[in-house]
Amino acid sequence: MTFDYHEPTSLREAIELGARFGVDGRFLAGGTDLMVQIHRGRLNPRHVVSLQCVPGLDAIEVDGAISLGARVTHRRIETTTDFQGALRALVEGAEVVGGHQVRNVATVGGNIVNASPAADVVVVLLALEARLTSLGPAGERTIALDGFGTAPGVTVLRPNELLTRASFPRLAPRTATAFLKAGRRRAMEISIACVAARLTLDAALERCQDVRIALGAVAPTAMRARSAERYLEGRPLTDEVTREAGRIAATECRPIGDVRASARYRALLVATLVPRVLARCLERIRFHTS
Amino acid sequence: MTQVTRIVGRSVPRMDAPGKVTGTALYAADFALPGMLYGRVLRSHEPHARLVRLDTSRAARLPGVRAVITAPDVPDVRYGGSVKDERVLARDRIRFAGQPLAAVAATSPDAAAAALAAIEVVCEPLVPVLDVAAALAPGAPLVHEAWASYTALPILHRDRNVCNRARIVVGDVERGFVEADRIFENRFTTSSVHQGYTEPRAAVAQWDSSGLVTVWSNTQLPFEIQTTLAEILQLPPSKVRIIVPGIGGGFGGKLRIGMEHFAALLAMRTGRPVKVMTTSEEELTAAYPRQPAIVEVKTGVTNDGRLTAREARLWFDTGAFAGSGPGVASVATLMLAGPYRIPNLLLEGFAVYTNKTNFGSFRAPSGPQANFAVESQMDIIADALGLDPLELRLKNIVREGEEGPTGQVLTAVGLEECLRRAADAIGWRDRRPRAGRGKGIACGWWTTTGGSSGVYVKINPDGTVALNTGAAEIGTAALTGAAQVLAEDLGVQLADINVVSADTLSTPYDFGAQGSRTAFAVGNACRAAVADLKRQILALASKHLGVEEHALALREGSVVGEGKRTTLGELARISQASGGGLIAHGTFVAPPTPYDAKRVEGHVYPAFHSPSFHAHAADLSVDAETGEITIHRYVVAQDVGFAVNPAAIEGQIEGGVAQGLGQALSEEIVYENGRVLNANLTDYKMPTTLDVPRVESILVQHPTLVGPFGAKGVGEPPNIEPPAAIANAVASATGVRITTLPITAEKVALALRARAT
């Protein structure tokens, strides 16, 4: 394991280095995934380009659309006041990743680019309909998060591109979010299934006006439960309805069985967690609007 | 029994605590010498194969590489404690994925890793024996074709892939089953779990010009390693010196030879000190984790809940080598009897070879596996008979003066008190407070391992005391306990005592940090040394003060009598000037526990010395949909004989329960086709602080006649009952009985679902 380490001090310089090294290079943000993969011999980059000294990648913007810079850490998300209300799912996703040391350095951008199907914050961002911004020699482009990952560890990002931020629209009124995960232990755990939802109720606070449900660790990539979403729209959110949504989501996910859990149990967890996440959203909307 | 004591019986801080909490304590993993090389071991990827060729030529030419050794470079020795079936490096046959094939030494860890990757291995895979069932099948391939020719303890009952069958026979089980109204037959299985010590196994070896090799290692048993390493190196034991600088946890995983032989052989080859330390992957694929087990228990009982007979068999997967297996299979039979009065018994423990790592000893070896089966079945019986599980136990437990399964007479039996106090504390009367919440109880017994201990105790010229012991402090505070005993008897303060330990050249013999014996045996050796020292001290003081010996007394570091007084320091100085100093050699060996030899076969551990008794109770909830378990409270009542250091014992109980809950709920080394699927700490799930509830400890004290101040061994027992206590609480909460470990949320959820449909 040897590589050349580069520490650019501007975005432009970082992009230049990225373009020069192409597939031989890797950007380093928090390093909690990259360094592990290098140590385990799964990745062997010749050049590692640290983003540590690149300014402008660690901003959280909440005016208008909400935007998270690629180097925003999980710990920052956990402690951001603006995320403690309707955007609570972001905090719930961030605070269950790894341990304190990992969350202090692990970044949103790294989490997205690593493209693990079990990445908790990515599942939340998917429910928030996030769009990603990347910068390359040819300039900026935006990419929908849905579809960004194509397989475990594989994305549509080009080798010479740098992910700079993820952004998503402001929440509509009468909207709440929630996130739940299941694992074998209560901390330091990789999800065996996780679910995030963004729910908007109608003016009467009875029916589902709009919903997004995202699932983690139950397909090759984080995925939207579109059939469940379609089923819910316009319906009153009774226990029966949310349970049915769970059943639908369980049929549209495509889990594998591995050392962490069987495919059958993962599907069962989706069926269970979807109604629970919706119930949390419902409770939150009613609490905040009453 | 009330004793007025100054230092024993008190929760004094551990002597090793300041160094450990401030980060200054030295561990073997920290140890380094100038000019030291880094060793690594090449391990097989195949679980079972014929080794055709190892080409090390490219590796040997890499920069920084100083030595590459393979089987022909090391003495052709087969070693092993009970069966000599293991070699340092595979010669022509590979018996598990993880078996050492070659070792390298290089100037940096990276260079050593590069050398491993450059060794070419050519082998022809053979059909692996993947588990106990495959090993016992008619016509199964033999893991050791030459098993019959191996040197082994003559007492063992060996047969092909079975490297021991230990048996206890009492009365007539068939008659006992005829007397029974109901017969219960159940089968249980458990998984392999790793000891999870924080510090990997590590050794640094250096040879000197006299041909003596010194190995600094984190072994629990320096004297056993000395013997084994001398055998491997074909040297007299005096040419092998083992020093334990410190140990970051052992729990039985550091009993047998670890990295010492690789370090010694590489250091011999290179003429430089060599350090070898394991990776997490090596720990989870090629260490000595707990044996997976299959347990079948058949128990006869009358309608009013009296146990009439038990026939039980436990098969341990011992892996590619016998190791601890034959002994642990023996201990298992005593655990299958449980702490119960059962007149008719046929109990068998098997250690079975497979193509896996050499599973070994882990805190109370065999205890959790056998107890999980036996104590789960007690609840199954109680439910079927409509009896309260606590009442069923109280009706059948052993009592003071009764016989254990092999005829030993039991004394200091605090079991009823343990059961009643644990049940009271958990709120047993309300044992199913609501759907999805329930309480479970389990009890057991365990040994205080025998073996001998020696200490030298010396009075320094300033009146402080040097305790020189061959035992190692493995983090249990056992040597603090022994020093408390010494300070108590000698009339000095604990702060006056300094400990020198675990150096086979300079410290007296000790059977080692195993089997809950250190505070017990070293403490008793200290008492013997003080008895001798007191004679020396009083004789010298009498001469010095001109007072008759019988009129003198030892008090707070001084000798006083007839209004005169001298200090221990002054007496030590006088002795140094005239008689070579005040020093005593104290020894202890646990007296043999009489048993009925006619009841046992193939048994290397026929009776429990100074047995301890314990009961655990858990209160938990189960999520009916996800199967997730939340433990609200966990209570342990443990008969410790006499609590030498209550806070340290509570620490042992809390740690043992945390480890036990890992085994109960989340930990397992998962094998597929002979290879470990989760050889990393991401997917091998030890519990975190959020997974372990506060553990409430109740110290029950029924003193033994043998232990210091009545103490019993305390370190291992807390690890025994958690799986059974959790299984029983889950059954109480849900009505679902999980018979395999670990009891994952997935198993519970799928069982609940299966019942619903």
Interface residues (C-beta under 8 A of the other chain):
Chain A: M1 A182 R184 R185 R186 A187 M188 E189 I190 V259 R260 A261 S262 R264 Y265 L268 L269 T272 L273
Chain B: D110 E625 T626 E628 L665 S666 V670 L677 N678 T682 D683 K685 P687 T688 T689 L690 D691 T744 A745 E746 A749 L750 R753
